[in-house]
Amino acid sequence: MTLRYIAVLSLGLLVAGCGSAAVAPTSAPPFTASAPPPSSTSSAPASVVPAPASTPPSEYYLAAASGVDAAYAQWTTAIVGLDQPSQFVAPATTYAGALTTFDNDIADIGATGTAASDIAILVSDDQIVISDLEKVGNESAAELPEWQAQLVADGDTAITEGDIVRADLGLPAS
């Protein structure tokens, strides 16, 4: 039971990072954007339109992060108590889809220079995490701890790069 709790906790920490540390500034509650998507009339986090020159990329980053943060919350709830790879498939697929949407959204936020380069690295790191998530259905129960360890390690890389992007955009680290 303790090992399962540790694995779930580790996955929960990973998933926070898979969102590329896309939580709101520390003054706001976790997993919410500090501002709604600019010029958005829908409360559902769909794709963020490319940022007009007058909107800071940081606002679009936070708007894109709101969708992946919601998926993170769903993921952490859905994986509690799971011990068979087949049980992880649906939540992993949902979370991988949210990460893909996040990556697509942040790729077009109008960042330039170092921020644009670091966003490209973050998207690449997230693609590795997505690949890990997609592999869970091919694992056996005996391989699940190794899969979890790889997912956490790759997620840590994404967390680090997410914090770099956040710094580039003038946002606090996760």
N, C-alpha and C positions, 0 to 999 in steps of 0.2 A: 504494500500500500504506500509506503514512504517513497519507494523508487518511482512509482507511478506519479505521485504528487510532484516529485522533483522534476520528472520528465515533462509534466504538464506545465509546471511553473517555468521551466526552461523554454518550452515552446511559446508560452505566453510572452516572455521577454523577447524572444526572437521576433514574434509577430509584431510587437511594437516597433522593432527595428526595421522589419520588412516594409513597413509603411514609410521607411526612410526617415525615421525620427520625425514624422510629420505631425507631431502633436502641437497643440497651440502653445503660445508663450506661457511661461510659468505662472503668470497672473490669472490665467483662465483655467477652468477645470480640464482635466485630461480628456483627450479624444474629442475636442471640439475646436473648430476654427474660431479665431478671435473676431472674424468678420465674415459675413456671408459672401458667397461668390459675387464679385462685382457684376452688375447688370444682370443678375440671375433673378428670374421670377419664380423658379421652381424650388421647393424645399428639398427635392431629391437630388443627391449629388450625381449629376450626369457628367458628361465631358465638359471641361472648361474650355471656352472659346479662347483662341490666342489673344493675348493681352494687347489692348491698344496702348500706344506709347504713353498715354497719360496714367495708366494704372501700373503701380509697381509690381514687378514679378513676384515679390514676397506675398502679396495679397492673393495672387493666383495659385501660388504654391500652397498656401493655407486652405484655399477653397478646394483644391484637388485633394489635399490631405484629409479633408472631412469625410470623403467617401471611403478611403482606405482605413481610416480610423474606425468607422462604423463596421466595416468588414472585420477588422481586428477584434472588436468587441464580440461580434457574432462567432468568430473563430474560437476565441478563448472559452466561450460558453459551450460551444459545440464539442470541443475535444476533451472536456472534463470526463474522466473515468474511462476513456477509450483505451482498449488494449489490443485491438486487432487492426492491422493495416486497412482492411476493407472499410472499417468504420471511419477512417480518416478521409476517405476519397471525396465524399460530397463536401465536407467543410473545406478541404484543401483546394478543391476545384473552385469553390466560391471565392476563397481568399485569393487564389492565383488570378482570378478574373478581376478582382478589385485592384490588385497590384498592377495588372496590365493596364487598366484604365488610368490609374494614378501615373504610371510611367508615360503613357500617351499624352496625358494632360500636362505634365510638367515639361515635356519636351518642347512644347510650343508656348511657353509663358513669356517669351520676349527677353529672356536673360541673355546677356552678352559676356564676352571675355571669359574670365576664370569661372564665373558662375555657370555659363553655358557648357564649358568643358567638364566641370564637376557634375552637372546634371547628367551629361552623357555617361559618365562613369557610374553614377548612381543607378541609372536605368540599366546599365550592363550588370551591375551587382544584383539588382532586383531580378533580372532575367535568370540568374543562377538560382536564386531563391525560388522563383516560379518553377524552374526545372526540378528542383528538389521536391516541391509540393506535388508536382505531377507524377513523380516516381513512387509515391507511397503505395499505390495500388499494385505495384510489382514486387513489393517487399513481403517477406514472410513475417510471422510474429516474432521469430527469433532474430530477424534482421531489423526490427523496429527500433531498438535502442541505437543501433549504428546510424539509421536513417535520421533519427531525432538529433543525434550528435552532429551530423553533417548539416542539417537544417539550421541548428543553432549557430554553428561556426560560420556558415555562409550569411546568416542573418546578422551576426556581429559585424561582418565586413560591410554590409549594407547600412547598419546603424552608424558606423564610423563615417562612411561617405555621406550619409544623410545629414550628419552634424556639420560636415564640411560645407554642404550646399546651404544649410540653414545659416551658417556664418557668412557665406558669400552674399546671402540675401538680407543680412542684417537681422536675422531671427535668432532667438536663444537656442542653445543646444537642447537636445531632448533629455 
